[in-house]
Amino acid sequence: MRINFENLNKVPYMKNFLDNPKFQDWVMEYIKIWSEQSSKALDDVALIRVVECTNGCVQYAFRDEETWALSLEQTRLCMKTSMTFIKNKSLKLKNGNEIKIDKSVHHLLDEVRDIYIDGFKNNIPDRLMQFYAQSVAQFYVLGRDRLERQWKFVSDELGEVFGEDFLGRGRTYIMSYLKAVEQ
């Protein structure tokens, strides 16, 4: 498999990073890092990314005042669910059980979060590009099957939080990255 960097320009919200050789270097570097993780750790990362990207779709719709946006209360619940999961590295399930993210990737997830904050909140262009490189690498390594399994799980466990519409929007967003992967 290889990455078609030209197709990455078709991913929503992605800037044109093809002109910067650092982008492709970062993608390849992060593919190596994520490929070295255990299957359990990658399952956990896929779960976080499904929740995180779905929440991102919810937040953008609300900020953009889209007609399909969730209510303020539901939007806040989505944000709280996602942020609690990202920060605590654990997710409470409907039945009271708790999923804990594999500790071996805590430092990597914290690094990605720092890159995200620098890129999106602090408007540091290189860090924004680095965050997208991380996303491309993660989705590439995680693969469609693992992400689909986690989508089913999130739909079953958190469907009432995010709603099927936004679960679909989050799925479409992530799958647009996978279309850049060629066999």
C-alpha positions in Angstrom: 0.0 0.0 0.0 1.1 3.6 -0.6 -0.3 7.0 0.0 -1.5 9.1 -2.9 -0.6 12.6 -1.6 -2.5 14.3 -4.5 -5.8 12.7 -3.2 -5.2 14.2 0.2 -6.1 17.6 -1.2 -9.7 16.3 -1.5 -10.0 15.7 2.2 -12.4 18.3 3.9 -10.6 21.0 5.9 -7.2 19.9 4.8 -4.9 22.6 3.6 -2.6 22.1 0.6 0.5 20.7 2.2 1.9 19.0 -0.9 4.3 21.8 -1.7 6.0 21.4 1.7 8.3 18.4 1.7 8.1 18.3 5.5 4.5 17.1 5.3 5.3 13.9 3.4 8.4 13.3 5.7 6.2 13.6 8.8 3.6 11.3 7.3 6.2 8.6 6.7 7.8 9.2 10.2 4.4 8.8 11.9 3.5 5.8 9.9 6.6 4.1 11.3 5.8 5.2 14.9 2.1 4.0 14.7 3.0 0.8 12.9 5.2 -0.2 15.9 2.2 -0.2 18.3 0.3 -3.3 19.5 -3.0 -4.3 18.1 -4.7 -3.4 21.4 -3.2 0.0 21.3 -4.2 0.6 17.7 -7.8 -0.5 18.6 -7.8 2.1 21.3 -6.4 4.8 19.1 -9.1 4.0 16.5 -11.8 4.3 19.2 -10.4 7.7 20.2 -10.2 8.9 16.7 -13.8 7.8 15.9 -15.1 9.7 18.9 -12.8 12.7 18.3 -13.6 13.1 14.6 -17.4 12.6 15.2 -17.2 15.3 17.9 -15.3 17.6 15.5 -18.2 17.3 13.0 -20.7 18.2 15.7 -18.7 21.2 16.8 -18.1 22.5 13.3 -21.8 22.2 12.5 -22.7 24.1 15.7 -20.1 26.9 15.1 -21.2 27.2 11.5 -24.9 27.4 12.6 -25.8 24.6 10.2 -29.5 23.6 10.0 -28.5 20.1 11.0 -26.5 21.1 14.1 -27.4 19.6 17.4 -28.8 21.7 20.2 -26.4 23.6 22.5 -26.9 21.0 25.3 -26.3 18.1 23.0 -23.3 19.8 21.4 -21.8 20.3 24.9 -22.5 16.7 25.8 -20.6 15.6 22.7 -17.7 17.9 23.6 -17.6 16.7 27.2 -17.7 13.0 26.1 -14.9 13.5 23.7 -12.7 15.7 25.8 -13.1 13.5 28.9 -12.1 10.4 26.8 -9.1 12.2 25.3 -7.8 13.7 28.6 -8.5 10.7 30.9 -7.8 8.0 28.4 -10.9 6.1 29.6 -14.5 5.9 28.4 -17.5 4.9 30.6 -19.9 2.6 28.8 -23.7 2.4 29.1 -23.4 -0.7 31.3 -21.1 1.0 33.8 -17.9 -0.7 32.5 -15.0 1.4 31.5 -12.6 1.2 28.6 -9.0 2.2 29.5 -6.6 3.2 26.7 -3.5 1.1 26.5 -0.8 3.0 28.5 1.8 2.3 25.9 0.3 5.0 23.7 -0.7 7.6 26.3 2.5 9.7 25.5 1.8 9.5 21.8 -1.8 10.6 22.2 -0.7 13.5 24.5 1.8 14.5 21.8 -0.9 14.5 19.2 -3.1 16.6 21.5 -0.3 19.1 22.0 0.2 19.3 18.2 -3.5 19.9 17.7 -3.6 22.7 20.3 -0.6 24.4 18.7 -2.0 24.1 15.2 -5.7 24.9 15.8 -5.8 26.9 18.9 -2.5 28.7 18.8 -2.5 29.1 15.0 1.0 27.7 14.4 1.1 26.7 10.7 3.8 24.0 10.9 2.0 22.3 13.8 -1.3 22.3 11.9 0.5 20.6 9.0 2.1 18.2 11.5 -1.4 17.4 13.0 -2.7 16.5 9.5 0.4 14.4 8.9 -0.4 12.6 12.2 -4.0 12.0 11.1 -3.0 10.7 7.7 -0.5 8.3 9.3 -2.9 7.1 11.9 -5.7 6.4 9.5 -3.3 4.7 7.2 -2.0 2.4 10.0 -5.4 1.9 11.6 -7.1 0.8 8.4 -10.7 0.5 7.3 -11.5 -2.7 9.1 -10.4 -1.6 12.5 -12.0 1.8 12.1 -15.3 0.2 11.0 -15.3 -2.1 14.1 -14.9 0.9 16.3 -17.6 2.8 14.5 -20.0 0.0 15.2 -18.9 0.0 18.9 -19.3 3.8 19.2 -22.7 3.6 17.4 -23.9 1.0 19.9 -22.4 2.7 23.0 -22.6 6.4 22.2 -25.2 6.6 19.5 -27.6 8.6 21.7 -24.8 11.1 22.5 -23.7 11.8 18.9 -26.7 10.7 16.9 -26.5 8.5 13.8 -26.3 11.6 11.5 -23.1 12.8 13.1 -21.7 9.3 13.4 -22.2 9.1 9.6 -20.5 12.5 9.1 -17.5 11.5 11.2 -17.2 8.3 9.3 -17.3 10.1 6.0 -14.6 12.4 7.2 -12.3 9.6 8.3 -13.0 7.5 5.2 -12.0 10.4 3.0 -8.5 10.0 4.3 -8.5 6.3 3.5 -9.4 7.0 -0.1 -5.9 8.5 -0.3 -4.5 5.1 0.4 -3.8 3.0 -2.7 -3.1 -0.7 -2.8 
